[in-house]
Amino acid sequence: MIKKLISWLVGFPKRAYTVMELRTGFATGLPILSSGLFGAYLVGHLRIIPLVLFFICGYSFNIVANVANEIRAYLKNEEDDKTLTEHFGSEGLVRGDATLLDAVLNLLGVLGIGGISGLGLTWLLNSWLLLVLGILGLVAALTYSLGPKPYIVYPVGEFVSGLFVGGLSSLLSSWIQVGQLILPSVLYAWICMMLTVFLMSTNNTGDYEKDLGVRRTLPHVIGFRASILIIIPEFITVLVAWAMLGLTVIPWWVFLIGLIIFYVQGYKRWYQAYYKIQKVYPEMGREFGPRPLLVIYHFHGWLTFIFWLLLIKESGKWLWL
């Protein structure tokens, strides 16, 4: 009995990994980092502990949503051999690599990590607003896939995910550093929100056939091709927001780096081929689903590093709190 328990405990991390999809946790974590450092760059000082706590909280809540989605897919039999992405870090329940108990324990554990870090942040900053918004974010993460009315099955799923995962997390991270809500933070948050919308949109479009009769996502409402074409005006708003930042608060070379990332990762490696798709095919989700995530990785990864360098260059202050 003891040997079985020890064996179960030793194997738990590997099983837990298969239902977490850790890579998409950075869809929240990286916007928090880059937005926080953007805000720090604007005011000339970085509040280190609040940024770290918010990163842990945001990343954890994203994983909560991922695990909840894994549980739903398993309980509703929404996945099979034809729809699997072949990514070892997800779909573990459907493949049989993990059990429902593993997923539930994982969900509770990650929820606890995110909750503790979030409560610590609200206590340090003495902010009821952060507490309320944090609770809303947690509810959004859980009801993404679970509950009587999960919004993943409705056309609003892309917008709600973009709002919480990218937009709100970015806005709060910048606000924590700046101390007030300013237009540059709103513009930056808009970019973060739309990049998340692109990620959700591409996945929903790739799952167009699979979701028929099970979910009614935005591609089912506006049509398959329209769900691809709508990204054009949406991306224009991203470019407008980035241009406004380039004309006001960020150096010209940072603006140029952002444009290069949008061109290489957003157009050449994703949308150029994505735009040409006329109808859904079985491998579409597997081929194109991760590509908007790479836009998020590169944009926020590089800007996190750049704003950190700018803060050092301009002799910014490093504050623990």
N, C-alpha and C positions, 0 to 999 in steps of 0.2 A: 504493500500500500504506500509506504513512504517512498520507495523507489519510483513508483508510478507518479507520485506527486512531484518528486524532484525532476523526473524526466519531463513532466508536463510543464513545469516552471521554466526549465532550461529551454524548451522548444517554443515557449510562448512569444518571445520577441520576434522570432522568425515568422510565426503564424500571424502575429499582429501586424507585421510589416505588409503582409499581402492584402490587407483591407484598408490601409491608411492613405495610399497614394500620396506619399510625402512630397513628391515633386510639385503638386499643385498647391501645397501649403504656402509656397513662396509667391503664389498669386496674390496673397494678402500680405505676407511677411515683407517682401521686397518693396511694394508701394509704401508700407509703413516706414521702412528704413530710408528710402530716397526722399519721401515727403518730409520726414523728420529732419533729415540733414539739409533739405532745401529750406525749411523754416529756420534752422540754425544758421544757415548761410545768410539769410535775409537779416537776422537780428544780431549776428556776430557772436553767438554763444550756443553751445550744445548742452542740453540737459540729458546726461548719459543714462542714469537709472530709469527715468520715465520712458525713454526711447527703447531700452532693452525690455522693460516690462511689457510695453505695448506690443513690441515685436512678438514676444512669447505668447501673449494673449491672442493676438490676431492670427498668428500661425496656427495655434492650437484650435481656435474656433473653426478655421478652415478645415482642419483635419476632422473635427467633429462632424461637419457637413459631409465630408467624404465618407466617413464610416457609416453615417446615417444612410447615405445613398447606397452603399454596399449592402446594408441590411435590407433596405427596401427591394433592391434588385433580386436578392435571394428569396425574400418572402413572397414576392409577386412573380417570381420566375420570369424576369424580364431579360435575362441573358442566356445565351447558349453558345455552343462551339462556333457558330457562324458570326456571332457579334463580339466575341472576346477580342481585346486589343493586344493580347500576348505580352502585356506589361506585368512583370512579376509582382510589382508593388501595388497592384489593385486586382479586384475580382477574385480574391482568394476564397470567399465564401462560395461563389458559383463553381469554381474549379474544385472545391473540396480541400484546399490547402489549409483552411481555417474553419473553425466551427462557429455557430451562432454565439456560444458562450464567449469565445475569444473576442468576437466583434463587440459584444456588449461590454465586456470588461475593458476593452480598449477604449470604447466610447466614453465610459465613465472616467477612466484614467486621464485621457486627454482633456475631457471637460473639466476635471479637477485642476489640472495644470493651468489651463486657460482662465478658469475662474479665480484661482488664487492670485495669479499674476495681475488679473484685471482688478480684483479687490485691492491688492497692494497699490496699484496705480491710483485708484480713486482715493485711497486713504492718504497717500503722499501728497496728492494735489488738492485734497479736500473738496472734491467736485461731485455734487449730486448729479449734474448733467452727464458726466462720464459714466456714472453708475447706471443711470437710466438707459443711455445709449448702448452701454455694454450688455445690459439685459436684453435689449431689443436685438442686438447682434447675435446673442446666444440663441434667442428664440428663432431668429431667421435661419441660423445654422441647423437647428434641429428640425424645424418645419420645412426646410428645403426638400426633404424626402419623406419624413415621418409625420404621423398624425393623420387625422381624418381628411384634411385638405392641404396636402403638400403642394407648394407652389411650383415645384418642378414640373408638374403635369399641366400647367396652364401657360398661356402665352406671355404672362408677365414675368416668368422665371428668369429670363435673360436680364431684364431691367433690375429686378430686385437683387439678383446676385451681383450685378455691376455696382448697384448703389451701395450695398453693404461691404462686399469684398474689396472693391477698388476705391469707390468714391468717398464713402464715409470714413473708412479707415485712414485714407490719405489726408482728408480734411482735418480729422482729429489729431493725427500725428503732427501735422504742421502747426495746428492751433496750440498744441501743448508746448511747442518750442517758442512760438511767436508771442503767445499770450492773448491774442485776439484774432478775430476773423478778418482776413484781408483778401483783396481781389486776386493777387498772385496765388494764394493758397487755393482759392476756388478754381482758378484756371488749371492748376496742376492736378487738383482732385478730379476735374472733369476728364482730363487725359487718362488718369488712372482708372476711372469708372468705365470709359469707353474701351480701353484695352481689355478689361475683364468681360465686357459685353461681347467683344469680338471672339473671345475664347468660348464663351457659352453659346454664342450663335453658331460658331463652326461645329461644335459638338452636336447641337440640336439638328443642324442641317444634315450632318453626316448620319444621324440616327433617324432620318425622315421616315423611312420605310419601317424600321424596327418599332418606332413609337406609335405608328398608326393603330388606332383602336385602344391604345393604352394611355397615351399622353396626347394632349392637344397643345403643342408648342407653337411658337410664333411662325415657323416655316409652314405649319399646317394651315395657318390663318391667311398668310400673305402669299403663299406659294413657294415652291422649292427655289426657282430661279430668283424670285424677288428677295428671298432671304440671303442670297449671295450678293445681289446688286445693291441692297440697302446699305451694305458696308461702305460703299463709295461716299454717299453724303455724310455718313457717320464719321468716316475718317477725315473728311474735309473739316468737320468741326474740331477734330483733334489737331489738325495742322493750324487752324485759325488760333486755337488756344495757345499752341506752342509758339506761334509767331508773335502773339501779344506778349508772351513772356520774354521772347527774344528782343522785342522792342523796348521793354521796360526794365527788367530786373536781372536777366542772365547775360553773361558775356556772349559775344557773337560766335566765338568758337564752340561754346557749349551748345548754342542753338544749332550750329552746323553739325555737330556730332549727333544730336537728336534726329536731324533730318536724314543723316546717313543711316542710322539705325532703322528708321521708318522705311527707308528705301530698300535696304538690303534684307532685313528680317521681315518687314511688313509686306513689301511688294515682291521683290525677287524670289524670296524663299517661301512665300505663302500665297499672296493674292494673285500673282501673275498666272499661276496654273489653276488656282481655285476659281477664278473668274470664268474660265473656259468650260467648266463642268456644266453640262446640260441636263443631266439626270443622275440620280443617286445610284451608287454601285456599292457592293458589299464591303470593299476595302476602304471606302471613302473616309469613314470616321477614323480608322487606324492610320491612314496616310496624312490626313490634314488636321485632325484633332489637336495634336501637340504643337502645331506650327504657330498659332497665336500665343501660346505659352512662351515660346522662344522670343517673341517680341517683348513680352513682359520681362522675361529674364534679362535680356540685353539692355533694354531701356532703363529699367530700374537698377540693374546691377552696375552699369557704367555710371549712371548719374549719382548713385550712392557714393561711389569712389570719387567722382569729380567734385561733388559738393564737400566731401570730407577734405579733399586736397585744397579747395578754395578756402575752407574754414581755417586750415593750417596756414596757408599763404597770407591770409589777411589777419593773422594773429588773433583768431577768435578765442574766446574763453571756453574752457572745458569745465562744466559744473556737474557735480554728482547729482544734484537735485534741481 
